[in-house]
Amino acid sequence: MDTLVRVVMMFLFLILVTHVSEAYNTCPKCGSIDVPYPLSTDDNCGDPRYKVYCNNGILEFLSTRGFYYKILSINQSAYKLIISPPPIQKGTCYSSDFSSEGLKLDENLPFNISTHNTVMLFNCTEPLYYWALNSSSTSFCRQFENNVEEGIIGCKNTLCCHYLKDSPFTSHMIRIRAIGCTAYPSMVNMKPGSSFDSWTNGIELQWVPPQLSLALRPPKDDRCAESLPTMHGINSLGFITVII
């Protein structure tokens, strides 16, 4: 019994130390947004693996291709944050991150795109229209183009579709390009049949907690990797083809 008590006390002590450490290392606010641990805006606070940027009072997330996305909200207890989708350039049907081929996360960092995002693709080339995605007259993209200024001006009547971002193969990217689709809005936690007024604009990202992130790092000598399928290519929708 004494051993069990000591183990429990040690566990509670570690939890306390963790919370104190997190509180001590928390970064200051950026504008009106709190920056909870482990997010880091500076080398002296947070965890450097969870880098975000405070630029002129605006908290931003940087993609691996150098595009900044405004952070709209953070849910520390759920390990999630929501970034603003890139605006569609005025008078066009091209997202403003088109030159970087959309959103791309660094797969070596502890962030990924959550499965709660419904992505709408616009201005798609003809072959993509026949993919197994919702491109019917009831697609969310049709509601978007009829209700949002960006959709009305630039993307009206282009080939479009929507899909739930629930594939592990695309958890680090939303891809756009000339041979494919050129613009993408995204909504968080959309429900089937929901009205336009209930939509929440954003791209939800989630992060792996620091302790778990360290535990999940693959060993340097990973012989199991030899048996994994080979990544062969990524098509214009971002799906990866593999060779088994």
C-alpha positions, 0 to 999 in steps of 0.5 A: 500500500505504501508503494501505491501511495508513493506512486500516486503522490509522485504522479500528482507531483508531476502534474503539478510541476507540469502545470506550474511550468506551463504557466511560467512559460506561457507567452504574453497576449497578442492583441486581444488573443491569449497565447496558451502553452505550448504555443510560442511567439518567442524563443523565451516562451512556450515550446519552440515546436509550436511556433506562431507569430505575433505580427503587429498585434495579429496572431498568425500561423505560418505554413511551410510554404511561407504564407501567413494565416490569421488565427481566429481562436484557440481552444487550449483544452481541445488542443485546437486553433482556427485559422482564417481561410485565405481570401479569394482575390477580388474579381477573380476565383483564385485564393490569395495563397494560390502561388504557394499551392494552398495550405501546406503544413510541415509534417515534422511539426505537431500540427495537422488539419482536423477532420472537422473542416468542410472544404469547398473547391472552386474553378476546377478543371473538367476532369475533377468534376467527375471525382467522387465529391459532392458537385451537385446543385445542392453542394455547399459550394453553390450556397457559398457562391450565392451568399458570399461576396467572394463567391458572387463576384469571382467564382459564380458558375465555375465548376465546384464541389465540397468534401469533408477533410477526413482523410489521413493522407491529406491531414497536412495540406489543402491543395490548389493549382491551375490544373485542378482547382484555384480557390477554396473556402472552408467551414468548421463543424458544418452539419448536413442541411445546415443553413448558410447563417449557421456556417463558421468560416475557418480552417481548424488545426489541431496539435499533439500535446508536447508530452505525446508529441515526444512519445510519438517521434519515430526512433532514428533507426526505424527498421519498420519503415522499410515495410511501409508503402511508398508514397508515389505522388499527389494528385491535384485534390491532394490525395496521395497514391501509394505503391504497396 
